[in-house]
Amino acid sequence: MDKKLIHRRSVIVESFETGSGLVIEGRLQDERFFPSYYYTRESFVDPGVIHGMRVRLQVSMPDMTIRTAEAEIGEVPLPECREIRESVGLLAGTPIRKGFSGKVRGMFGGKKGCLHIMNLILVMGSAAMQGFWAYYSRVRKDDRVRKPAFDESLLVDSCWLWRSDGPLWEKFRKAQNIPDALPRKHIITIDGPAGAGKSTIAREVARRLSYRYLDTGALYRALAYKALRKGISGEEGLASLCRETRIEVRLDQDKTSVFVDGEDVTGRIRTPEIGMAASEISALPVVREALLSVQRDIAKEGGIVAEGRDMGTVVFPEADFKFFLDASPEERGRRRFLELREKDPEIEAEGVLRDLEKRDIQDRKRKIAPLKPPKGAIIVDSTGLSVEDVVGNVIKAIDK
């Protein structure tokens, strides 16, 4: 068969043993062997190296947590590609466990991500596990093999052979005396009023635990968005709207993406107008009933951090951990003002505080699922606390 080389991708990954753990180095290089038209530049480019990148991960042992992550970019097709050097640093503190592949895809594989760096890091994650086993299986000077305390979560999902539904898992489970069922992942709820920092805290807790993040308020905002756009109000009209509307949710560790009838509305529903409308329609039984099943279906498998205003009271009353996050009205108004000012520089702080106070009254006094601390919830006052302080308190409570 006649064939002509037109493209080559070289990926090399190496693992090195150091005094403090492993160093995983990965290199990716793309080459073209013919002149080609570059659409983004609207020009022809000569043959040669298109991408050239090197990533280095320092991994601690035996917990397999990335201590530092850095990237070097050589040849790049676009100047924007160099931003990847900074973004790779976000991997620091990430354990290489089951779910690692999903986290990497979420960080680097989106619309504004980089598929080349994503693919390289995924290969490096798998290689890190190979390095882990090679490190502990070597014969030491005393002729004894060092064997780590086995953690089944180290079976990352990069290779089907070692997945929990793969052919080797059953044999390995029996040999290590691992229970038939892996530990169940929990449902964690974070309730609280507007501006208390629920979204920020819930996202970070989900990231720390490698759980998924569910912003339930986004569901009501999505329905309110369509209702406002179509000019629909009243219980009867909203009941009809619920029946004809298809709401889909895609979860990641730090984001809830919402689609209405196939349209991604995630970036369009964060306005004061839609927030107020969402609060109003969420008081209607027909709306709550329509979205209740959606929320519970999402959480069937656990491993979720859900934030809202009735997560621990109505939606997930049997949640494993319940938190009620609060702060003074002034502090919440200040936070909401800073958040909204990024989208509207002319917004006034006084108006934001008035809307917040109105929203508080509306949420706390509604007849259906009023805002209140769930039974057995841990109440956290975040006034004057940093995000790190609040997240630390939540994680400590879960660990206990």
Secondary structure, DSSP 4 states (H G I P E B T S, - for coil): ------EEEEEEEEEEEETTEEEEEEEEEEEESS-EEETTTTEEE-SEEEEEEEEEEEEETTT-BEEEEEEEE-S-SSGGGGGHHHHHGGGTT-B-STTHHHHHHHHHSSTTS-HHHHHHHHHHHHHHHHHHHHHHHSB-TTS-B--PPP-GGGS-TT-GGGSTTSTTHHHHHHHHT--SSPPPPPEEEEE--TTSSHHHHHHHHHHHHT-EEEETHHHHHHHHHHHHHHT--SHHHHHHHHHH--EEEEE-SS-EEEEETTEE-GGGS-SHHHHHHHHHHTTSHHHHHHHHHHHHHHTTT--EEEEESSIIIII-TT-SEEEEEE--HHHHHHHHHHHHHTT-TT--HHHHHHHHHHHHHHHHH-SSS---PPTTPEEEE-TT--HHHHHHHHHHHHH-
